[in-house]
Amino acid sequence: MNIPHLPVLRKGKPYDSLEKNQVKDYKTGEVKAEVSQVNAGIVRKDLAKIGEARECLKKFKVSELIEISAKAGDLFLNGTLPLGDRGHTQSPEEYIATLSQTSGLPHVMVKRNMAKLHFALTHMEMILNGLSRGLDMSVIDNGFGEQAGCPVSYFPTTQCLGLVMPSNSPAVNSLWLPSIALKTPVFIKPGKDEPWTPFRLIQAFIAAGAPAEAFGFYPTDHEGSGEVVKLSGRSLVFGDVGTVKQYENNPAVQVHGPGWSKIIIGEDQIENWREHLDVMVASISDNGGRSCINASAVIVPKYGKEIAEALAERLGPFEPMPSDDENAKLSGFANAKMAEYIDAAIDADLKVPGAEDVTAKYRNGPRKVEFEGGTFLKATIVRCDSFDHPLANREFLCPYASVVECPQKDVLSKIGYSLIVTAITKDPVFSEALLECGDIDRLNLGPLSTMKISWDQPHEGNMFEFLYKRRSIDRSWN
C-alpha cells in the first residue's frame, strides 16, 4: 500500500530518513502516514546555517509577506496541497478526516480550528498592527522610521523561531503564523501524533509564494527537541508543568503549558448567574475541553452548589458520537493511557474530603468509556468546598471544571496564575483590582467565553516583541 510519507524539510527541501514513525488511526490502528525522523545531530547542523533561511525572507517587504499569508490562508482552508514526497495530495476534506482519525478531534472541531487558522492568516495586517501598537511595518523593512512622531528602530532578536509543538489542538499553530510576515523563518518540531497541520500550513505558504527555505519541519526525539530550544534564538515550547518550570527564567523561550483559565463572577452579578450559564458551558467544553484557554474553574461568592448542579446538568449528558457528527462535543484520546491517567487522578483526588463529582448523577455510566474503538472521557464538574482542595485548580484534556465559593476580597490572592480570566462584574473597585492583578494574562471584563480570542491583542505572549527589540537611534545623516 502506497501510504503518504512526510519527509523532514531541511530549509524546505525534502529529506527521507532511514528512521520513520508511523502515525496511525487511533481507533483502528491503520497507518495513515510514515514520518521521517532525524536525530539531534542533524538539528544542530541545520540550525548552524539557519541565517541562510532568514536571508530569503529579508528579500520581501512585510506588506508582501502579509499578502502571501492571506493567500496561504485561503489555500490552507480550501486548497488541495502536496502531502509528502510520494505523489500524494490532500484536500481539505481529507485533512479533516485524517486529523480526526489520528487525534480524536471530531470533524466539527477540526473545522473550527481550521477557521481560526484561516482567520489569523487572512487578517495578518490587523494582527501585526495590534501586536506592534500601530507601527508602520516599513520600519521593519528599512530598519528605522517613525512611530508617534518619534524616531524608532527595531532589530531582530533571532535568526529563526524554534517550535516544539503539541498534538492536542491544531489551532495552537496560530501562535507562530505572524513570524513569517515578520521575516523570521520557522524550525518546527511537530507533535508526534499531529504532523498534519504544520505540514499543511508550510505547503500552503510555499504555494502562496513564500520561499521554501524559510520552513524547517524536523520530527525528532526528546534530545532533538532540546537542541531546537537550545540553539534557536527564540523558541515556543508546549508542555506540562515540568516544562514550564524548566524554562520559566529563560527569556528566549516562550512556554505554553497549562492555562488554568477561570471564570469569576462578582458579588454584584452573582444573583444573575443563570444568565451566564451558556458562557460557562462554552468556556468549559468548546474544543472538547482540550485548550489551555478552556475554563477549568468557576469562582463565585455564593450559589456554588446551584451553579455546579446547573453546569453538571448541561454537561453531564454529553456522550461520545461518531467523528463526523456535527453535534459531537467530546474528543477521543489518541493515547488511551492519558485518558486512564486523568480518570484515575480525578477519582484519587475525589477521595480527599471537600469535593463532589456533581456530574456523576447526570452521566450515563462511568467517566471513561469506549466508543467505536476509541477512548473518551465524559465531562466532569467538581464542587469544591475550598480553593485549597487539590481539584480546585486542576486542568485536564477534557471538559473539566471545579466550582468554588470564595469571598470576593480573597479571590485574587487565591487563584494563582491564570492565562485567561473572564470576570463577570461591573464593580469598579473589583474591576480595577482585576486590571492590576499580575497573575492574569488576558482579562475579559464581561460575559465573554474564555475561548474567545482577540487576534489583534497578544495571546500567550506578544510575538512581535518576542522577535523584535526596539533600539535607540539618532540619524544625523539623511
N, C-alpha and C positions, 0 to 999 in steps of 0.2 A: 504493500500500500504506500503510495506516494504522499506522505504526510508533510505538512509545511515544516520548514527549518528556518528558525530565526537566527541569523548569524550575529556574531559580535560586529558592531560597526566601529571601526577604528578610523576616526575622522571621516565618517560617512562611508568608508569602504568595507564591504562585507568580508568577514574573516570566519572561516569554517574551522572550528576547533575539534580536536580529537575527542575531548570530553564534552558530553552533552547531558542536559537534564530534560526529562520528559514532563510536559505539562498535560495533565490528564483530567478528563471529566470526573468531577468529584463524586458523582453517583455511580457511574458505570465502570470507571477505570479506563475508558477508551483514551488512547493517546491522541491529543489534539495538535501537538507540535513538539518538535525537538528544538532545544535552545542551546546553542554553543556556550560553553563556559570557559573563562580564562582565569589564569592564576594571578597572584599579586605581582609577579614579575612583569607581566605584560602591562598591568595597570601602571606600575612605576615607570616603565619605559615610555608609554604613550603620554603620561602626564608631564614627563620631562620636556616634551615637544609641543605642549598644548598652545604655546604662543602662536604657532603657525595657524591654528584654527581661529584664533581671535583676529588675526590679520585679515582673514577672509570676510569677517563681519564688518570690520572697520571700513571696508570699501563702500559700504552702504550708508546712506543717511538714515537717521532714526525714522523719518517720515516714510521712507521706502520700506523699512522693515515693519512698520505698522501696517502698511498696505499688504505686505506679504503675510503677516499674521492673520489679517482678515480673510485673505484667500485660503490660507491653511485651515481656518475655522470652518469655512464652507465645505472644503474638501474632507475634513475630518468627519463632519456631520453627514454629508451626502455622497461623498465620492467612493469609488471603488479604487483601492490603493494596493500597492505591492505588499505581499505578506511573505517576507523571506526571500531566499535565493534559489528556490526550486520551481519558479514559474507560477507560484500561487498568487492569487489576488484575494482581496477581502472587501466585500460590500458592507455597507452599514448594518444590514440585517444579519450578515454572517458575524460581524464583530459583536453585535449584541448577543447573539445566540452563543457564541464561543465563550465570551467573557462570563456569561451567566453559567455556562456548564462547568467552568473551572473555578469560579469564585463563590458561587452560591447566590449571588445577587439575582433577583428576578428581573425579567426583561424591562419591566416598567421602571425599575430603579436605575438600570444601566442607561436607559433613555434619558432620564432626568440628569444623570451625571454627564452624559454627552451634551445635553443642552447647556449645562453650566460651563463646560469647556468651550463650547461654541460661542457663548456669550462673551467669555473672557477674551477670546481671540479676536472677535469682531468688534470689541469695544476697547481695544488696547490704548487708543489715544486718550479716552476718558480715564482709564486706569492709571496711565502714566501721569496724566495731569493731576490726579488726586494724590498719588504717591509722592510726586515731586513738588507739591504745593504750587502748581501752576507754572513750573519752569518751562521756558521756551526750549524745546528739545534740540534746537540748533546749537545750544550751548554744549551739548554732548558731542555734536559733530565737530565744532570748532575748538573746543577745549576751554572757551571763555565766552562771556557775554554779559547780559544784564538780567537782574531779577529784582522787581520792585524798585527800579531806578538805581540799584547798586551793582557795581561790577562783581561778577561771580566767575568761579572756575571750578570744575569738577574733574576728578581723575578716578580711574577705575581702581577698585581695591583688589582685583584679581584678574587673572588671565582666563579663568573658567569658573563655572559653578558646578561643583560636585553634588550629586544627588544619590542618596541611599533611600530608595523608595519602598513603600509598604505594598501589601496585597489586598488591603481591606476595602478601599474605595477608589474608583477611577478619578473622582473629582479632585483628589489631592494633587494631581498633576497641574492643576491651575496655578499652583504656587510658583512654579518655575517658568511659566509661559512668558512673563514680561522680560526675562533675561535675554531672549533673542532680540527683541526690539531695542534692548539696551546694549546690544553689540557684545554680549557675553556668551560664548559657547557653553554647551552643557555636556557633562560627563556623567551619564546615568547608569547607576546600578539598579536594574528593575527588581521589583518584588518577585520572589521565586514563582508564585502562582499567578502573577498578573503582569506578564511582559507585554500584553496586547496593547494597552493604552499608550504607554510611552513610545512603542514601536510605531503605532499608527499615527501618533502626533508627529513623529520625526518624518515619516513618509509624506504626511500632509504638508509639512513645512518645505520639504525638498521639492515636491510637486508644485508648490506655490512660488518657487523661485529662490528660496533660501539656499545658501551654499551647503552642500552635504558635509563639508569638512567641519561645520560648526556643531555636529552632533556625534556624540560618543554613546554607544549602547554596550555596556560591559556587564553581562551576567557573571557573577563571581561569587566566591565564598566569603566567609567572615573575615579572613585575612585581607582579601582583596578589597572588601568594603572599608576596612580600616585604612588602607592605603588611599582610597578615594578621599576620605575625610582628611587624612594627614597631609596629602600633597596638593589638594585643591586649595586655592587661596581663600575661597568661601564655599561652604557646604550647607546643604539641607539634609538633616538626618531624621528619619522617623523611627520611633521605637518606644519601649516601655519606660517605666520609672527609672530603671537602672541606666538606660541610655541617656535619659535626661540628666541624671546625676553625673554621669561620666563627662558630659560636655558643658555643664551649666556655667563654668567660668571661662569658657573659650569663646571670645567674641567673633571668631571666624566661623563658628558653627551655629547655625540656627536649628534648634532641636524642636521637633514636633512630636510630643508624647501625649499622654492623657490630657484631656482638656478640662475635666471636672467642671463643665459648664452648668449653670444653675438658673433657676427661676426664683425670684424673690418677690413676694407680694407684701406691700407695705401696710401698715396699720390703717391708713386712710382708705385703702381699696379692698381690704380683706372681706368686707361684707358683700362685695360684688364678685367673689371668686368664681361663681358659676359662669359668669360672662366670659371668663378667660380659660375655660376648660379646653376649648379647641386649640388654643395656643400651647397649652401644656401638653396635650396629646401629641400634637405635631412636633414639638420640640423633643419629646422623648422618643418617638417612634419613626419619624421620617428617615429614609435611607436605611431602614432595618435596624436603627439604633447603632449603626457602625461608626458614626463620625465622632470626632473629638468635640464637635460643636453640638452634638445631641445633649440635651439637658439630662444630667444624672442625679440632680437633687432639686427638690421644690421646698423652699424655706418660707414658712408662714408664721405670723404671730399667734394664730389660733385656727380652729377648724381643721387641724391636721388630719384627724380621723375621717372627717367627712370628705375632705379632698382626696385622701388616699383611696377611700371607697369609690368615689366617682371615677377616678383615674383607672382603678382596677376593673371597674365595671365596663369601661370603654376598651381597655387594652387586653384584659384577661382573655376574652373570647377569640383573639387573633389566632388563626390556625395556619399551618403551612398550606400553600396552594401550589399548583403547577407553575413552573417558572415563567410560562408565557401568559399567565392570568394577569390581566390588567389591575385586578384588585389585590394582588399579593402584597402583604405587609411584612412578612418575615423573610430573612435571608438564611440560606443554608450555610453550613460550615465546611469549607474545603478541607480543613483539618478537624476531624471529629474529636480528636483528643483535646483541642481547645474548648469545644463545647462541653466535654466531660469535666474539664478543669473548672470552667465557670460555674457549671451546675453544682459541683461539689463545694466550691468556695462559698457560694451563696448559702447553701444548706449548712455548712460548717459555722458560718457567722450568725446564722439564724438561731443557733443554739445559745449564743450569748444573750442573756436577758435584756429586754428592752426593744425588741424588734419583732415585727409580724409581717409575713408574706401575705398581703391582703388579696393578691391576685389568685391565691390558691383555690379559693371557693368559686372563682369565676372561670378557671381553666377547666377544660375538658381533658382530664388526665394529668400526667406529670409535666414538668417544665421541659425536660429534654425528650424529644420524640424523634422517631424515624418516619420519613415520608418519601415515598417513591425513590428509595435508595439513598436519601440524603439525611443528614442530622440537623435538627433545628432546635432552637431554644425559644420557648414562648416568652411573652412579656412578663416582667416581674416588677411589681410596685411594693416596696417595703416601707411600712410606717415605723419610724424610729422615735423612741422617747427622748433622745438627746442627740446632739450633733457629735457627741463623743463616741457613739456606737460605731463599731467598725464598718457597718454597712451604710452609714450616713453620708460618707463622702467617698464612695467607690464608683468605678466606671467599668463597664463590661461591653463587649462587642455584640450587644443585643438590646432590645428595648428594656431598659432598666432605669429605675429612679427610686430614690428614697424620698419620703415626705417627712419633714422635721419641723416641729414647732420650736421657735426660738424668739425671745423678745427682740424687737427691732433694734434696741440700743446695743445688743450684743452680737448682731448678725455679722457685721464686718470684721469683728475680731475673731470670729469662729470659722468663717468659710474657707480661709486659705486661698491659694492660687486658683483663679477661675479664668479660663480662656474667654468665655463669654458669659455675661450675666444679663438676663432680661429682668429689669426691675419695674414692676407694675406699681407705680406710686406717682402722686402729684405733690407730695410733701416737699417743699423747697429745702428744708433743713436736711432731710434724709437724702434728697437728690444731690445736694452739694457734697455730702459725705461720700456718696457713691462715686461722684465725679473725681473726688480726691483720693479714692482708695487705690493704692498702688498694686494690690493683688488682682485687680481686674484688668484684663487686656482690652476686651471690647465690651462696651456697655450699651445696651438697648434700654432707653428710658421710655417705657410704654409697652403695651401688649404685643410685642413682636416675637415671633418664634426665634429661638436661638439659632435655628438653621438658616435664617435669612442673612445673607451677606451683602454688604455694600461694596461693590468691586472697586469703587474709587477711593476707598479707605483701606488702610493696612489690615490684612487678615493674617494673624500669626507672624508679625514682623513686616517691616517695610522693605520690599525688595529693592527699591531704588536706593535707599540709604544703606542697604547691605552691600550693594555692588558699586556704589559711587560715594566718594567723600568730597566735601567742599574744601577748597584751599583758599587762602588769602591771595589776592593778586593785585598788582599795581602795574598798569601798562603805560609807560611813558612814551613808547613808540607806537605810532598809529600805522 
